[in-house]
Amino acid sequence: MQKFKVVLGALTLAVAATTIGYYGGVHIQAQESVTSSTYNNMSQVTSPNNSPKTNGVSSWAQDDVKYMADKGIVPQRLQSNYQSTIDREEFSELVVSVIDYMSPAKFALSRVHNDVKFNDTEDFHVYKAFGAGVVNGVSDSEFKPKANISRQESAVMMANMLMSIRMSDLSTTEFEFVDKLAIADWAKESVNIAANAKIFQGTDIGFRAYDPYTREQAIVTMRRLLDASGSMEGISLRGKLFIKMSDVVKNNGDTPILPKGSNIDARVGINYIKLGSVSNPEKMSEYIDRISTNLSVDTVTKLKGGIKTVNDGDLMIETNGDDFLLKISWK
C-alpha cells in the first residue's frame, strides 16, 4: 500500500417494486447468493421477531442486512423495500456511509471541494462518492441520480471503491462465471476484481450482468467489502491521489482530532485535482512532499527544482497556476 503524508479535511466527496430479472428466456428473481439452494430460497422474512429495520428482507440476506443496520451503516431511506432496485443516488449514500464507518476522519474531511456541478442533482452524497472516484457522471454535466443500477454497473462501482481505498491483492484474473461472455467489455475487468475479492459471488446460473442490483444486494456486498478490508488506511481523490487517513487525524485517546494547521486546500474535477492556494506559495514544497509517494523520485526532484510541468505515467503535474499550487490531471 502506498504511504505518504497528506492532511486534509472532509471529503466533499462525494424502483421497481420487485427484483424480477430476465435470464436465458426465464424470469428470475435477482439476488446475491452463494449456492443454488439459497438462490431458490427467496422467501421474505417478516416474522414478528424481525427488527423493523429488516422487515421484508429476503432470507438469504437477513443476517448481513441486520448486521449493517445494527452498525448504523444502512441509510434511513434504504431501510425498507429491500428487494427493489437501488438507484445511483441511493447507492452513493450507501458508499459514503461505508466510507464514514471505515474511517475515523469522516468529520474532518471538509476542505476538499468539488468543481463539478451536475445539472440534475445537488445531493451531497453523490459529490462525496464522486470525489472518492467511486461513482462518475454519465457525462460531464449529468449524473442521472434516479437511474437504476444493473449488476455489472454495480461491479464497476464496487471495483472503483476497492481501488480507491487501495485494498491489497486485487486481481483481474478472469473469474469463471458460466455466463461470463454476457458481461459487457467495459465491465469485465471490474467484475473480475470484485469477484476475486469475493465481493460478488453469483450463482450456479452465473453473474447475471444485466439483472437489477437491489438494495439488499448492495448492503450485502458492502458487508463483504467490510469483511475483506476491515478498515481503510486512506482513500484516493477521484481514484487517483491517495490520502492516508492517519495523516488526516490523530487520536486523543479514542477521539480522533484534526491536528492544528493540518488542513489542505483540495478541489476535484472530472479529470483533475487542484491542491493549495496561490496565497500560500510557501507551502509548495510541503504539498509536493505530501503527494510524493504517488509520484516517481525523478518527478519529485523536477517539481522541487522549479520545473512547472512534469508528466508522470498518465498524470500531468503542474505548479503555480492562477488558482492552485499543484494541479494533477489525467486524460
N, C-alpha and C positions, 0 to 999 in steps of 0.2 A: 504494500500500500504506500502511495506517495505521501510524504510528510513535508510540511513547511509551515512557517509561521504566518498566519493571516488572521487578523482580528477584525470582525465586522459585526455589525448589528443585525437585525432580524430580517430575514429574507422576505422582502415583499415579493416572495417567490410568486411566487405564486408561486306512455310507458305501458308498454303493453301490460295488460292485466295478467298475462300468463307467460310462461317461459317456453312455449312450444316453438320448436325449430323445425327444419326440414333437412333430412339427410338421406341420400340414396333412394328417394322416392317414398320414404316413410316419415311421417310426422313423429318427432320425438320430443321429449321434454329436456331442455338444456340444463345441465348441472355439472359441477365439478365432482368427479367420482373416482374412486380408486379401483374398484372391481366391478365386474358386471353385476354381482349380487347387490351391491349398494346402489349401482346405477338403476336397477329395476325397482328398488325400494324408494318410491317417490312420494310417500305419504307425508302430508303436513303434520307437524307436531303441534297440537292445540289442546293438550290435556290441561285440566285445571291447575296442575302443578307448575306449568310453564311460567316463566317470568314474562310480563307484558312486553319486555324488550325483544323477546324471541318468539312470540306467538306468530304462527304462520310460516316458520322456517321449515324447510324440508328436513327430514330426519337425518340424512347424511351430513348436513351442515350444522346441526343443532349445537354440538359441543363447541365448535370453533366460533360460531356467531355469539354464543353465550359468553365465551372467554373474552372475545373482543369487546362486547358490550359491557361486561363487568369491569373491564380495564378502562372504560370511558373512551375507547378509540372509535367506536361507531358513531358518526354524527347523528344528531337527533332526527333529522329528516330521513335518514336511512334506516330507522328502527321500525319499519313497517313495510308491507308489500315486498317482502324479501325475494319473492320469485319473479318480480317484474324486472325488466331490463334497466340497467343503470345508465344514466346519460353522462355526457362528458363533464358537465359542471359538478354533478354529484360525485363522480369519480375523483375529480380534482380535490374536492373537500376531503374525501377519504384519504387521499395521498398526503395532504397537509396534516391531517390528524395523526397519521402513522409517523411522519417525519417529526412532528412535535413530540410524540410519545418516545421516539428513539433518541431524541437529543435534549440535553438539559439547557441548550441555548435557545429554545424556541422563543422565549420572550425577549431575547437580546438581539434578534436578527431584524432590526428595524431600519438600518441605514442602507439597505440595498433596494434600489428603486427600479421600476420598470419604465423604460422609454417607449414601450409598446402600448398602443391603445387599440384594442379590438372594438369594432363598431357595434358588436352585438352582445357584449357583456361587460359589466363593471364588478363582477364577483371577485372579491379579493383572493379567494382560494384558487381561482383559475390563474391569477397572476403569480401567486406563490409557487404553484406547481409548474408554471411556465418558467419562472426564474430558476428553478432547480433542474430544468431540462427534461422533466418527466412528460409533460404534455406540450403540444405545439398547436398553433393555429392551423386551420385548413387553408389559410392564405395569410399574407402579412397583415390583413385588416379584419379577418373574420375567424371566429373560434367555433361557432355552432354549439353553444353550450347545452342545448336541449337534444342534440342528436344522440341516438342510442349507440352503443358500442358493441362491436362483434368480438368474438373470442380472439381472432388474430389481431385486431386492433388493440385489445387489452394486453396481449402478449408484448406488443411493441412498447406500450407504456410501462409495463412491468419491467421489461428489459432495460428501458431507459432509467428507471428508478434504481435497479440493481447496479447499473454502471455509474449513476450519479453518486451513490453512496460508496462507490468503489469496493463492492463486495468482492472478495478474493476468489480466485479459481473459477471464474466464469468460463464456460466452454461453448463454442459454436459447433461442436461435433453434431452431425445430423442425428436427430432423435427419430427413432423408428416408429413413428405413428403410422398405423395402417393406411391412413388417408393423407399421408404427407404430400402427395402430388397435388392435392386440392388446395394446399396453402399457397397464398399469393407470394410471388417472388419477393416483394418488398417487405414481407413479414417473416420470411423463413429464418433468417439469422436470429431475429428476436425470439421467435418461437423456440428455436434450439437453445438459446441462452436460458430462457425461462424454464423450459422443460428439464434441461440438465441440472438446473439449480433446484429442481423439484418444487417449483412454484406452480407449474401446471403439470397435471398427470394424465388427463384424458381418460378414455375408457377403452373397452375392447373393440369399439367401433371407431376409434380414432380421436383426433384432436377436435374435429368439428369446427373448422376455422370460421365459417360464416354464421354459425349459431349465435344467438344473442348472449351477451355477457350480463348476468343478473347481479342484483345487489348481493345476494348471499354468496355467489361465486366470487365476487370482488372481495368480500370480507374474508372468505376462506383463504383465498390466495394471498391476501395481506397477512393473515396469520402465518402462513407458510414462510413468507418473507421474513417475518419477525423470528420465527424458529430458526431459519437458515442463517440470519445475520446477527441476531441477538441485539446488538446496538450498532450505532454507526459512529465512525471516527470523524466523519465530516460529510460534506455534500458539495457537489460541483455546480457552480453557477452556469446555467444554460447547458449543463452536462459537460462543460469544457474546463473550467477553472476550479480545482479542488480547494475547498476551505476546510481546515482542520478545526473541529468544534472545540477541542481542548484549548485552542488559542483564542476562541471567541469568548469563553468564560473561564473563570477559575472558581474553585469551590471554597466556600467558607463554611466548614462543617459539611452539612448535607445540602446547603443552599448555594446554587450556582450564582455568581455575581459577575457583572461586567467590569473588567479592570479599568481604572481611570485612564482616560486618554487612548483607549483601545479601538474606538470606532474607526471604521474605514468607510470612506465615501465610495459607494459602488453603484453602478447603473447598468442594467442589462437591456439589450435589444434583441432583435431577431437573430442576428449573427455577430454580435459584439458584446464586450463587457468594457465599461469605462471605469477607471479607478482614479481617485484623487481629484483635487481641485487645483486650478491654477493659482488660487490664493494661498496655497501652501506648497510652493516649489521645493522647500527644504525637505519635504517628505519623499521626494523621488527615490532616493537610494533605499529608504525603508520599504517603499512599495515594491521595488524590484526584489529586495530580499524576501519579502513575504510571498511572492509568487514564484520564487526561483526554482523550486523543485518541479514545477510544471514545464520548465524550460531547460535547454542544454546549457552546459557551463559556458560554451562559446557565446551563446545568445546573451547570457547574463553579463559577461565581460564586455560585449559590444554595447549593451544598453548603459552600463555604468561608465563606459568610455565616451559617452555622449552621442553615439550614433542614433539617429532619430527614428529609423525604421529598420526592423530586423525580421526576417522570415525564419520560422522555426517549425518544420513539418507543415501541417495545414494551418498553422497560426501565423498571423502577422501582428507584430507588436510595434506600436507607435508611441512616441513620447511627446509631451509638451504641446498638446493640441489646444484649440480655443477653449474647450470645456473639460479637459482631462489632463492628468499627468501621464497615465498609461492607458492605452486602448488595445485590447486583444480582440482581433476579429478573425473570421474564417469564412470560406465560401460555402 
